[in-house]
Amino acid sequence: MIAFNKYYNHFNLLSSILIVVSLLLLIFKGLNFGIDFKGGTLIELRASDAKINVSSLRDRFNQMNLGDVSVKKFGNDNDFLVKFENKDNKKNIIEEIKANLDKSFGNNYDFRRVENVGPKVSAELLKSGVIAITLSLALMLIYIWIRFEWQFSLGAILALFHDVIVTLGVFSLFSLEINLSIIAAVLTIVGYSMNDTVVIFDRVRENLRKYSDIKIFELTNISINETLSRTIITSATTLLALLAIYFFGGEILKGFSLAMILGVIFGTYSSIYIANTVLVRLRVS
């Protein structure tokens, strides 16, 4: 039997540090919102001329007076992702861009994807994303409260907050783009983490009735070990699928799959060292 309970205090300290650092990053650095939430225009461009690179594209787009411009490689060396503000809201902006690029690079490029999101739509999407996450957390709180006791509910919600905040902290630290697919990933993380936590909580509740003479400190450790094989199998198989998507699914799916990978890791960890330690500290009996 693995003595998970010996490390409760150590990992609680680690989690506290991670949460504080993540909150500081979110407050002072913020998140790198994508076009879904900021509004603007996105162009996926493929070049057939080696002269077309990030530097030359950025210089050319900056000369067009489009507002904030971001240019980066997107997958292959000859694929680029261009995002700009389009501050004047020009209707024929794509035609103007193509005309300007033709002067500099000829016809040695191709627009593979163009997306436009207005500021009003982006604000509504951001609001909807926040509401979706908040409602999911609130409904999970009510579900656990009804199914178990308030101590279990508190432990589950703290574990969920831990997973979501630390995942967003990682995205903030590395300035990874937050778009609608990341919101979908965060909502999936909430469900995955809750599922893992409920499995352990079910066993804790059974053991509370079965071993009335064992204290909660030891009982949580017994319950974690009894459900450990299920936790390992579920997490490992999920991670294998997500790693395949991350490495072979293309650039568009990398953000989503990375968020999910982080969520599975943090969700498995928090089910053991966040949710259960709350039960220990509240002395559930």
Beta strands, then each sheet from edge to edge (+ up, - down):
strand 1: 32-33
strand 2: 40-47
strand 3: 69-73
strand 4: 79-84
strand 5: 109-117
strand 6: 177-178
sheet 1: 1+ 6+
sheet 2: 3+ 4- 2+ 5-
end
